[in-house]
Amino acid sequence: MPLHDLTGHERDMVRRCFVDILQGGRFDLAQADVRLGATVEELQAYEREWPPDDSDAAAASFVAINNVLNEICHGPDRPRDAQWASVLGATPEELRATYTKWARSHGLSSTGVR
């Protein structure tokens, strides 16, 4: 289930994760390629051309989407509880459920860094 197959609300939640990461403050964006498997420029291109083609699990866009979702859902710098709705338009449970739905639709049995 590529991003195109998620509901509009689910796609928007994922897009907002990219926007949040790119606004900085979660971590030093100079570490983006290490922590997310994509450069800031690549993340900006995915966000600008939303939604990117993530149908191929070997594609760079797939890795970036997976790792951005993992960072927001499970990373040490994830949003504080009060920030979820205002920053991401979702509760932690909604985003984690969307992440799991997206991952399973790509044949992954679990979520996490790729």
The 8 nearest C-alpha neighbors of each residue, nearest first, counted from 0:
[[1, 104, 4, 101, 105, 2, 5, 54],
 [0, 2, 54, 3, 4, 53, 5, 101],
 [1, 3, 4, 5, 10, 0, 50, 53],
 [2, 4, 1, 5, 50, 0, 10, 6],
 [5, 3, 2, 0, 1, 6, 10, 7],
 [6, 4, 2, 3, 9, 10, 7, 0],
 [5, 7, 9, 8, 10, 4, 3, 2],
 [6, 8, 10, 9, 11, 5, 3, 12],
 [7, 9, 11, 6, 10, 12, 5, 88],
 [8, 10, 12, 6, 11, 7, 5, 97],
 [11, 9, 7, 13, 12, 8, 5, 14],
 [10, 12, 14, 8, 9, 13, 15, 7],
 [13, 11, 9, 15, 10, 14, 87, 88],
 [12, 14, 16, 10, 15, 11, 9, 17],
 [15, 13, 11, 17, 16, 12, 10, 18],
 [14, 16, 18, 12, 17, 13, 87, 19],
 [15, 17, 19, 13, 14, 18, 20, 87],
 [18, 16, 14, 20, 15, 19, 21, 46],
 [19, 17, 15, 21, 16, 20, 22, 14],
 [18, 20, 16, 22, 17, 21, 15, 23],
 [19, 21, 17, 18, 22, 23, 16, 25],
 [22, 20, 18, 23, 19, 17, 39, 43],
 [23, 21, 19, 20, 18, 24, 25, 17],
 [24, 22, 21, 20, 25, 28, 26, 19],
 [23, 25, 26, 22, 27, 20, 28, 19],
 [26, 24, 76, 23, 20, 77, 27, 78],
 [25, 27, 24, 28, 23, 76, 30, 20],
 [26, 28, 29, 30, 23, 24, 25, 31],
 [29, 27, 31, 30, 26, 23, 39, 21],
 [28, 30, 27, 31, 32, 39, 38, 26],
 [31, 29, 28, 33, 32, 27, 34, 26],
 [32, 30, 28, 34, 35, 33, 29, 38],
 [31, 33, 37, 36, 38, 35, 30, 34],
 [34, 32, 30, 31, 36, 35, 37, 38],
 [33, 35, 31, 32, 30, 36, 66, 70],
 [36, 34, 66, 31, 37, 32, 33, 63],
 [35, 37, 32, 33, 63, 34, 62, 31],
 [38, 36, 32, 35, 63, 41, 31, 42],
 [37, 39, 32, 41, 40, 31, 42, 36],
 [38, 40, 42, 41, 43, 31, 37, 28],
 [39, 41, 43, 38, 42, 44, 37, 45],
 [42, 40, 44, 38, 43, 39, 37, 45],
 [43, 41, 39, 45, 44, 40, 46, 38],
 [42, 44, 40, 46, 41, 45, 47, 39],
 [43, 45, 47, 41, 42, 46, 48, 40],
 [46, 44, 42, 48, 43, 47, 51, 49],
 [45, 47, 49, 43, 44, 48, 42, 17],
 [46, 48, 44, 45, 49, 43, 50, 42],
 [49, 47, 45, 46, 44, 50, 51, 43],
 [50, 48, 46, 51, 47, 45, 14, 44],
 [49, 51, 48, 2, 52, 45, 3, 46],
 [52, 50, 49, 45, 53, 48, 60, 2],
 [53, 51, 54, 50, 60, 1, 2, 61],
 [52, 54, 61, 55, 1, 60, 51, 58],
 [53, 55, 1, 52, 56, 61, 0, 105],
 [56, 54, 58, 57, 53, 61, 52, 105],
 [57, 55, 58, 61, 54, 53, 105, 62],
 [56, 58, 55, 59, 61, 62, 60, 54],
 [59, 57, 61, 55, 60, 56, 62, 53],
 [58, 60, 62, 61, 63, 57, 37, 36],
 [59, 61, 63, 58, 62, 53, 64, 51],
 [62, 60, 53, 64, 58, 59, 63, 56],
 [63, 61, 59, 65, 60, 64, 66, 113],
 [62, 64, 60, 66, 61, 65, 35, 37],
 [65, 63, 61, 67, 66, 62, 60, 68],
 [66, 64, 62, 68, 63, 67, 69, 61],
 [65, 67, 69, 35, 63, 112, 68, 64],
 [68, 66, 70, 64, 69, 65, 63, 35],
 [69, 67, 71, 65, 66, 70, 72, 64],
 [68, 70, 66, 72, 67, 73, 71, 111],
 [71, 69, 74, 67, 68, 73, 72, 66],
 [70, 72, 77, 68, 69, 73, 74, 67],
 [73, 71, 69, 70, 68, 74, 77, 95],
 [72, 74, 70, 69, 71, 77, 75, 68],
 [75, 73, 70, 77, 76, 71, 72, 69],
 [74, 76, 77, 73, 70, 71, 25, 78],
 [75, 77, 25, 74, 78, 26, 71, 70],
 [78, 76, 71, 74, 75, 72, 73, 79],
 [79, 77, 82, 83, 80, 76, 71, 81],
 [78, 80, 82, 81, 77, 83, 76, 91],
 [79, 81, 82, 83, 78, 91, 90, 84],
 [80, 82, 79, 83, 84, 85, 78, 86],
 [83, 81, 79, 80, 85, 86, 78, 84],
 [82, 84, 87, 86, 90, 85, 80, 81],
 [85, 83, 88, 89, 87, 86, 90, 82],
 [84, 86, 82, 83, 88, 87, 81, 89],
 [87, 85, 83, 82, 84, 88, 19, 15],
 [88, 86, 83, 89, 15, 84, 12, 85],
 [89, 87, 84, 85, 86, 12, 83, 90],
 [90, 88, 84, 87, 93, 83, 94, 91],
 [89, 91, 93, 92, 83, 84, 94, 88],
 [90, 92, 94, 93, 95, 89, 83, 72],
 [91, 93, 95, 90, 94, 96, 89, 97],
 [94, 92, 96, 90, 91, 95, 89, 97],
 [93, 95, 97, 91, 96, 92, 98, 89],
 [94, 96, 98, 92, 97, 93, 91, 99],
 [97, 95, 99, 93, 94, 98, 92, 100],
 [98, 96, 100, 94, 95, 99, 101, 93],
 [99, 97, 95, 101, 96, 100, 94, 102],
 [98, 100, 102, 96, 97, 101, 103, 95],
 [101, 99, 97, 103, 98, 102, 96, 104],
 [100, 102, 98, 104, 99, 103, 97, 0],
 [103, 101, 99, 105, 107, 104, 100, 98],
 [104, 102, 107, 106, 105, 100, 101, 99],
 [103, 105, 0, 101, 102, 106, 100, 107],
 [106, 104, 103, 102, 107, 0, 101, 56],
 [107, 105, 103, 104, 108, 102, 56, 109],
 [108, 106, 103, 102, 109, 105, 110, 104],
 [107, 109, 103, 106, 110, 102, 99, 105],
 [110, 108, 107, 111, 102, 99, 103, 106],
 [111, 109, 102, 99, 69, 107, 108, 112],
 [110, 112, 69, 113, 109, 66, 65, 73],
 [111, 113, 66, 69, 65, 110, 35, 62],
 [112, 62, 111, 66, 65, 36, 35, 63]]
